Amino acid sequence: MTEDLQHPVVLICGGPAPDEEAIKYIPIPSTLIAVDSGLDHARSLQLKPDLLIGDLDSISTSGLQWASQQEIKVKEFPSDKDKSDFELALDYARGVSNRLLAIGSDSGRVDQLFGMIASLASAAPHFDSCHALIGKTYCTFTTGEANIHRKNGATVSVFAMGGIADGVSLQGFRWELAETSLLPGSTLGLSNELNEDIGKVSVRKGTLVVIQPDSI
């Protein structure tokens, strides 16, 4: 985990179950939000969410019963909607904390995974810190500056999201950058390595995702 995640809102995503080690990444205290069938995953991790959100089309019957028994707050949406359950959860999270951690799996549908990453990149400007643990991969989304911790994995890739990222700088890495422009889809930031316990990534304009694939 990162030291800037103090009392964050934590989204437990639906879809396939997250890695069992994911619970180690959840800071205490946190505000836990289960996204639809993410409530079933929270139960398996022995977590009690503060809120269940979504259209509730994939949560188990026993999960719904448990949520009722535990008096967990439920925010239900119709199945016909313009946003995914995850994006709706992101919208709600903005009013809860300025720090975000999403926990999900990388073993499900590629389009769902892409939608999750795209939604997090869009949400990043609204949070002071925005992170995700997807399977065994730790992601940091930033529109300014971020510390990248070696304990989350020494291999690091950096990509521009949603447009050109200008003024990109990397410090504490094997290959450093100074005020560089990253184009969407460019592999310039692929497979870098941290030389320090904490590396620094910054961007003057645009959004970056920093990916550490060997976090767990």
Phi and psi in degrees as GROMACS dihedral restraints (atoms count N, CA, C in turn):
[ dihedral_restraints ]
;  ai    aj    ak    al  type     phi  dphi    fc
    3     4     5     6     1  -117.9    20    10
    4     5     6     7     1   151.9    20    10
    6     7     8     9     1   -71.5    20    10
    7     8     9    10     1   -12.7    20    10
    9    10    11    12     1   -86.0    20    10
   10    11    12    13     1     0.9    20    10
   12    13    14    15     1   -97.1    20    10
   13    14    15    16     1    73.2    20    10
   15    16    17    18     1  -103.3    20    10
   16    17    18    19     1   119.4    20    10
   18    19    20    21     1    49.6    20    10
   19    20    21    22     1    61.6    20    10
   21    22    23    24     1   -85.6    20    10
   22    23    24    25     1   172.4    20    10
   24    25    26    27     1   -92.5    20    10
   25    26    27    28     1   130.7    20    10
   27    28    29    30     1  -113.9    20    10
   28    29    30    31     1   121.3    20    10
   30    31    32    33     1   -96.8    20    10
   31    32    33    34     1   120.5    20    10
   33    34    35    36     1   -96.0    20    10
   34    35    36    37     1   109.0    20    10
   36    37    38    39     1   -77.6    20    10
   37    38    39    40     1   158.4    20    10
   39    40    41    42     1   -80.3    20    10
   40    41    42    43     1  -164.2    20    10
   42    43    44    45     1    81.2    20    10
   43    44    45    46     1  -158.2    20    10
   45    46    47    48     1   -59.2    20    10
   46    47    48    49     1   155.1    20    10
   48    49    50    51     1   -67.8    20    10
   49    50    51    52     1   144.5    20    10
   51    52    53    54     1   -71.5    20    10
   52    53    54    55     1   168.9    20    10
   54    55    56    57     1   -61.3    20    10
   55    56    57    58     1   141.6    20    10
   57    58    59    60     1   -61.4    20    10
   58    59    60    61     1   -25.3    20    10
   60    61    62    63     1   -76.4    20    10
   61    62    63    64     1    -7.7    20    10
   63    64    65    66     1   -58.9    20    10
   64    65    66    67     1   -30.2    20    10
   66    67    68    69     1   -60.5    20    10
   67    68    69    70     1   -26.4    20    10
   69    70    71    72     1   -68.0    20    10
   70    71    72    73     1   -17.9    20    10
   72    73    74    75     1   -91.7    20    10
   73    74    75    76     1    -5.6    20    10
   75    76    77    78     1   -87.3    20    10
   76    77    78    79     1   114.3    20    10
   78    79    80    81     1   -67.8    20    10
   79    80    81    82     1   156.5    20    10
   81    82    83    84     1  -121.4    20    10
   82    83    84    85     1   122.8    20    10
   84    85    86    87     1   -85.8    20    10
   85    86    87    88     1   159.1    20    10
   87    88    89    90     1  -143.3    20    10
   88    89    90    91     1   158.2    20    10
   90    91    92    93     1  -100.0    20    10
   91    92    93    94     1   116.2    20    10
   93    94    95    96     1   -97.0    20    10
   94    95    96    97     1   126.9    20    10
   96    97    98    99     1  -121.5    20    10
   97    98    99   100     1   122.1    20    10
   99   100   101   102     1   -92.3    20    10
  100   101   102   103     1   129.1    20    10
  102   103   104   105     1   -96.9    20    10
  103   104   105   106     1   102.6    20    10
  105   106   107   108     1    51.8    20    10
  106   107   108   109     1  -118.0    20    10
  108   109   110   111     1   -68.2    20    10
  109   110   111   112     1    -3.0    20    10
  111   112   113   114     1   -59.1    20    10
  112   113   114   115     1   -22.0    20    10
  114   115   116   117     1   -64.9    20    10
  115   116   117   118     1   -38.6    20    10
  117   118   119   120     1   -63.3    20    10
  118   119   120   121     1   -37.9    20    10
  120   121   122   123     1   -68.4    20    10
  121   122   123   124     1   -38.9    20    10
  123   124   125   126     1   -60.8    20    10
  124   125   126   127     1   -42.5    20    10
  126   127   128   129     1   -59.7    20    10
  127   128   129   130     1   -42.7    20    10
  129   130   131   132     1   -67.1    20    10
  130   131   132   133     1   -25.3    20    10
  132   133   134   135     1   -90.5    20    10
  133   134   135   136     1     5.5    20    10
  135   136   137   138     1    61.1    20    10
  136   137   138   139     1    42.8    20    10
  138   139   140   141     1  -114.4    20    10
  139   140   141   142     1   144.1    20    10
  141   142   143   144     1  -111.3    20    10
  142   143   144   145     1   107.8    20    10
  144   145   146   147     1   -66.3    20    10
  145   146   147   148     1   155.1    20    10
  147   148   149   150     1   -84.3    20    10
  148   149   150   151     1   -22.0    20    10
  150   151   152   153     1  -151.6    20    10
  151   152   153   154     1   143.5    20    10
  153   154   155   156     1  -113.5    20    10
  154   155   156   157     1   127.5    20    10
  156   157   158   159     1  -133.2    20    10
  157   158   159   160     1   144.1    20    10
  159   160   161   162     1   140.5    20    10
  160   161   162   163     1  -174.7    20    10
  162   163   164   165     1   -87.6    20    10
  163   164   165   166     1    -2.7    20    10
  165   166   167   168     1    60.9    20    10
  166   167   168   169     1    33.6    20    10
  168   169   170   171     1   -90.8    20    10
  169   170   171   172     1    -9.8    20    10
  171   172   173   174     1  -124.0    20    10
  172   173   174   175     1    -6.0    20    10
  174   175   176   177     1   -71.9    20    10
  175   176   177   178     1   148.8    20    10
  177   178   179   180     1   -74.6    20    10
  178   179   180   181     1   157.3    20    10
  180   181   182   183     1   -61.8    20    10
  181   182   183   184     1   -41.7    20    10
  183   184   185   186     1   -66.0    20    10
  184   185   186   187     1   -32.5    20    10
  186   187   188   189     1   -65.2    20    10
  187   188   189   190     1   -42.7    20    10
  189   190   191   192     1   -63.6    20    10
  190   191   192   193     1   -40.8    20    10
  192   193   194   195     1   -63.9    20    10
  193   194   195   196     1   -41.8    20    10
  195   196   197   198     1   -63.6    20    10
  196   197   198   199     1   -41.8    20    10
  198   199   200   201     1   -60.6    20    10
  199   200   201   202     1   -39.5    20    10
  201   202   203   204     1   -67.2    20    10
  202   203   204   205     1   -43.6    20    10
  204   205   206   207     1   -62.9    20    10
  205   206   207   208     1   -37.1    20    10
  207   208   209   210     1   -85.1    20    10
  208   209   210   211     1    -0.1    20    10
  210   211   212   213     1    56.3    20    10
  211   212   213   214     1    42.5    20    10
  213   214   215   216     1   -79.0    20    10
  214   215   216   217     1   132.1    20    10
  216   217   218   219     1   -62.9    20    10
  217   218   219   220     1   137.8    20    10
  219   220   221   222     1  -122.8    20    10
  220   221   222   223     1   130.2    20    10
  222   223   224   225     1  -119.0    20    10
  223   224   225   226     1   100.7    20    10
  225   226   227   228     1   -99.2    20    10
  226   227   228   229     1   141.8    20    10
  228   229   230   231     1  -122.5    20    10
  229   230   231   232     1   155.8    20    10
  231   232   233   234     1   -67.1    20    10
  232   233   234   235     1   154.9    20    10
  234   235   236   237     1   -69.7    20    10
  235   236   237   238     1   -29.4    20    10
  237   238   239   240     1   -88.1    20    10
  238   239   240   241     1   102.0    20    10
  240   241   242   243     1  -150.7    20    10
  241   242   243   244     1   165.3    20    10
  243   244   245   246     1   -92.7    20    10
  244   245   246   247     1    -8.2    20    10
  246   247   248   249     1  -124.6    20    10
  247   248   249   250     1   149.5    20    10
  249   250   251   252     1   -70.8    20    10
  250   251   252   253     1   162.2    20    10
  252   253   254   255     1   -57.1    20    10
  253   254   255   256     1   -38.9    20    10
  255   256   257   258     1   -64.6    20    10
  256   257   258   259     1   -42.9    20    10
  258   259   260   261     1   -66.6    20    10
  259   260   261   262     1   -37.2    20    10
  261   262   263   264     1   -62.2    20    10
  262   263   264   265     1   -38.6    20    10
  264   265   266   267     1   -65.9    20    10
  265   266   267   268     1   -38.5    20    10
  267   268   269   270     1   -62.3    20    10
  268   269   270   271     1   -43.0    20    10
  270   271   272   273     1   -58.7    20    10
  271   272   273   274     1   -44.3    20    10
  273   274   275   276     1   -66.1    20    10
  274   275   276   277     1   -39.8    20    10
  276   277   278   279     1   -61.9    20    10
  277   278   279   280     1   -29.0    20    10
  279   280   281   282     1   -60.6    20    10
  280   281   282   283     1   -26.0    20    10
  282   283   284   285     1   -92.1    20    10
  283   284   285   286     1     2.2    20    10
  285   286   287   288     1  -106.4    20    10
  286   287   288   289     1   -45.0    20    10
  288   289   290   291     1  -153.8    20    10
  289   290   291   292     1   157.3    20    10
  291   292   293   294     1   -94.7    20    10
  292   293   294   295     1    11.9    20    10
  294   295   296   297     1  -128.3    20    10
  295   296   297   298     1   135.2    20    10
  297   298   299   300     1  -132.6    20    10
  298   299   300   301     1   138.7    20    10
  300   301   302   303     1  -135.3    20    10
  301   302   303   304     1   122.1    20    10
  303   304   305   306     1  -105.5    20    10
  304   305   306   307     1   137.9    20    10
  306   307   308   309     1  -123.5    20    10
  307   308   309   310     1   122.2    20    10
  309   310   311   312     1  -150.6    20    10
  310   311   312   313     1  -167.3    20    10
  312   313   314   315     1  -117.5    20    10
  313   314   315   316     1   154.4    20    10
  315   316   317   318     1  -108.3    20    10
  316   317   318   319     1    13.4    20    10
  318   319   320   321     1  -102.7    20    10
  319   320   321   322     1     5.4    20    10
  321   322   323   324     1   -97.3    20    10
  322   323   324   325     1  -149.1    20    10
  324   325   326   327     1   -68.9    20    10
  325   326   327   328     1   137.5    20    10
  327   328   329   330     1   -63.9    20    10
  328   329   330   331     1   -38.6    20    10
  330   331   332   333     1   -65.6    20    10
  331   332   333   334     1   -36.2    20    10
  333   334   335   336     1   -66.5    20    10
  334   335   336   337     1   -41.0    20    10
  336   337   338   339     1   -64.1    20    10
  337   338   339   340     1   -44.3    20    10
  339   340   341   342     1   -62.2    20    10
  340   341   342   343     1   -41.5    20    10
  342   343   344   345     1   -62.7    20    10
  343   344   345   346     1   -37.8    20    10
  345   346   347   348     1   -63.4    20    10
  346   347   348   349     1   -47.7    20    10
  348   349   350   351     1   -65.8    20    10
  349   350   351   352     1   -42.3    20    10
  351   352   353   354     1   -63.0    20    10
  352   353   354   355     1   -41.2    20    10
  354   355   356   357     1   -65.0    20    10
  355   356   357   358     1   -40.0    20    10
  357   358   359   360     1   -65.4    20    10
  358   359   360   361     1   -39.8    20    10
  360   361   362   363     1   -63.5    20    10
  361   362   363   364     1   -39.4    20    10
  363   364   365   366     1   -68.2    20    10
  364   365   366   367     1   -32.6    20    10
  366   367   368   369     1   -81.7    20    10
  367   368   369   370     1   -20.0    20    10
  369   370   371   372     1   -52.5    20    10
  370   371   372   373     1   -40.4    20    10
  372   373   374   375     1   -62.8    20    10
  373   374   375   376     1   -16.8    20    10
  375   376   377   378     1   -93.1    20    10
  376   377   378   379     1     0.0    20    10
  378   379   380   381     1  -126.3    20    10
  379   380   381   382     1   147.1    20    10
  381   382   383   384     1   -69.9    20    10
  382   383   384   385     1   -33.0    20    10
  384   385   386   387     1  -143.0    20    10
  385   386   387   388     1   139.5    20    10
  387   388   389   390     1  -140.3    20    10
  388   389   390   391     1   115.4    20    10
  390   391   392   393     1  -134.7    20    10
  391   392   393   394     1   161.7    20    10
  393   394   395   396     1  -148.9    20    10
  394   395   396   397     1   140.9    20    10
  396   397   398   399     1  -111.2    20    10
  397   398   399   400     1   107.8    20    10
  399   400   401   402     1  -114.2    20    10
  400   401   402   403     1   104.9    20    10
  402   403   404   405     1    65.8    20    10
  403   404   405   406     1  -120.5    20    10
  405   406   407   408     1  -103.9    20    10
  406   407   408   409     1    12.3    20    10
  408   409   410   411     1  -107.6    20    10
  409   410   411   412     1   129.5    20    10
  411   412   413   414     1  -102.1    20    10
  412   413   414   415     1   129.8    20    10
  414   415   416   417     1  -121.5    20    10
  415   416   417   418     1   137.3    20    10
  417   418   419   420     1  -120.7    20    10
  418   419   420   421     1   127.3    20    10
  420   421   422   423     1  -109.0    20    10
  421   422   423   424     1   132.2    20    10
  423   424   425   426     1  -146.2    20    10
  424   425   426   427     1   147.1    20    10
  426   427   428   429     1  -117.6    20    10
  427   428   429   430     1    13.6    20    10
  429   430   431   432     1  -148.3    20    10
  430   431   432   433     1  -100.9    20    10
  432   433   434   435     1  -126.8    20    10
  433   434   435   436     1   147.4    20    10
  435   436   437   438     1  -149.6    20    10
  436   437   438   439     1   142.1    20    10
  438   439   440   441     1   -89.5    20    10
  439   440   441   442     1   134.7    20    10
  441   442   443   444     1  -114.6    20    10
  442   443   444   445     1   118.0    20    10
  444   445   446   447     1   -93.9    20    10
  445   446   447   448     1   130.0    20    10
  447   448   449   450     1   -61.4    20    10
  448   449   450   451     1   -28.9    20    10
  450   451   452   453     1   -65.1    20    10
  451   452   453   454     1   -16.5    20    10
  453   454   455   456     1   -91.4    20    10
  454   455   456   457     1     6.3    20    10
  456   457   458   459     1   126.1    20    10
  457   458   459   460     1   131.4    20    10
  459   460   461   462     1   -80.5    20    10
  460   461   462   463     1   -25.5    20    10
  462   463   464   465     1   -83.6    20    10
  463   464   465   466     1   130.2    20    10
  465   466   467   468     1  -137.0    20    10
  466   467   468   469     1   134.3    20    10
  468   469   470   471     1  -122.4    20    10
  469   470   471   472     1   143.1    20    10
  471   472   473   474     1  -125.8    20    10
  472   473   474   475     1   128.5    20    10
  474   475   476   477     1  -131.8    20    10
  475   476   477   478     1   148.1    20    10
  477   478   479   480     1   -81.0    20    10
  478   479   480   481     1   140.7    20    10
  480   481   482   483     1  -121.2    20    10
  481   482   483   484     1   129.4    20    10
  483   484   485   486     1    76.4    20    10
  484   485   486   487     1     7.7    20    10
  486   487   488   489     1   151.7    20    10
  487   488   489   490     1  -178.9    20    10
  489   490   491   492     1   -67.0    20    10
  490   491   492   493     1   137.1    20    10
  492   493   494   495     1  -104.9    20    10
  493   494   495   496     1   116.8    20    10
  495   496   497   498     1  -102.3    20    10
  496   497   498   499     1   150.4    20    10
  498   499   500   501     1    66.9    20    10
  499   500   501   502     1    42.2    20    10
  501   502   503   504     1   -84.6    20    10
  502   503   504   505     1   128.1    20    10
  504   505   506   507     1  -130.2    20    10
  505   506   507   508     1   139.9    20    10
  507   508   509   510     1  -125.6    20    10
  508   509   510   511     1   129.5    20    10
  510   511   512   513     1  -128.6    20    10
  511   512   513   514     1   140.2    20    10
  513   514   515   516     1    88.3    20    10
  514   515   516   517     1    15.5    20    10
  516   517   518   519     1  -113.2    20    10
  517   518   519   520     1   160.7    20    10
  519   520   521   522     1   -59.6    20    10
  520   521   522   523     1   -44.8    20    10
  522   523   524   525     1  -114.7    20    10
  523   524   525   526     1   110.1    20    10
  525   526   527   528     1   -95.4    20    10
  526   527   528   529     1   157.8    20    10
  528   529   530   531     1  -126.5    20    10
  529   530   531   532     1   150.7    20    10
  531   532   533   534     1  -137.4    20    10
  532   533   534   535     1   112.0    20    10
  534   535   536   537     1    52.0    20    10
  535   536   537   538     1    49.9    20    10
  537   538   539   540     1  -101.5    20    10
  538   539   540   541     1   149.8    20    10
  540   541   542   543     1   -95.1    20    10
  541   542   543   544     1   130.9    20    10
  543   544   545   546     1  -109.2    20    10
  544   545   546   547     1   127.3    20    10
  546   547   548   549     1   -88.4    20    10
  547   548   549   550     1   147.8    20    10
  549   550   551   552     1   -58.2    20    10
  550   551   552   553     1   130.3    20    10
  552   553   554   555     1    88.1    20    10
  553   554   555   556     1    -6.9    20    10
  555   556   557   558     1   -70.3    20    10
  556   557   558   559     1   143.6    20    10
  558   559   560   561     1  -102.0    20    10
  559   560   561   562     1    16.6    20    10
  561   562   563   564     1   -56.5    20    10
  562   563   564   565     1   -35.8    20    10
  564   565   566   567     1   -93.4    20    10
  565   566   567   568     1    11.6    20    10
  567   568   569   570     1   -76.9    20    10
  568   569   570   571     1   135.9    20    10
  570   571   572   573     1    56.3    20    10
  571   572   573   574     1    53.9    20    10
  573   574   575   576     1   -87.6    20    10
  574   575   576   577     1   176.1    20    10
  576   577   578   579     1  -136.6    20    10
  577   578   579   580     1   138.6    20    10
  579   580   581   582     1   -79.0    20    10
  580   581   582   583     1   129.1    20    10
  582   583   584   585     1   -95.6    20    10
  583   584   585   586     1   -19.8    20    10
  585   586   587   588     1  -114.4    20    10
  586   587   588   589     1   165.9    20    10
  588   589   590   591     1   -64.1    20    10
  589   590   591   592     1   -32.9    20    10
  591   592   593   594     1  -131.8    20    10
  592   593   594   595     1   120.5    20    10
  594   595   596   597     1   -99.2    20    10
  595   596   597   598     1   158.4    20    10
  597   598   599   600     1  -118.8    20    10
  598   599   600   601     1   131.1    20    10
  600   601   602   603     1  -122.0    20    10
  601   602   603   604     1   134.7    20    10
  603   604   605   606     1  -142.1    20    10
  604   605   606   607     1   153.2    20    10
  606   607   608   609     1  -141.5    20    10
  607   608   609   610     1   133.8    20    10
  609   610   611   612     1   -81.4    20    10
  610   611   612   613     1   -36.7    20    10
  612   613   614   615     1  -148.2    20    10
  613   614   615   616     1   126.9    20    10
  615   616   617   618     1   115.4    20    10
  616   617   618   619     1  -172.2    20    10
  618   619   620   621     1  -127.0    20    10
  619   620   621   622     1   135.7    20    10
  621   622   623   624     1  -116.8    20    10
  622   623   624   625     1   147.5    20    10
  624   625   626   627     1  -115.8    20    10
  625   626   627   628     1   129.3    20    10
  627   628   629   630     1  -109.0    20    10
  628   629   630   631     1   119.9    20    10
  630   631   632   633     1  -113.6    20    10
  631   632   633   634     1   126.4    20    10
  633   634   635   636     1  -116.4    20    10
  634   635   636   637     1    99.3    20    10
  636   637   638   639     1   -75.8    20    10
  637   638   639   640     1   -11.7    20    10
  639   640   641   642     1  -118.1    20    10
  640   641   642   643     1    49.6    20    10
  642   643   644   645     1   -76.2    20    10
  643   644   645   646     1   -41.2    20    10
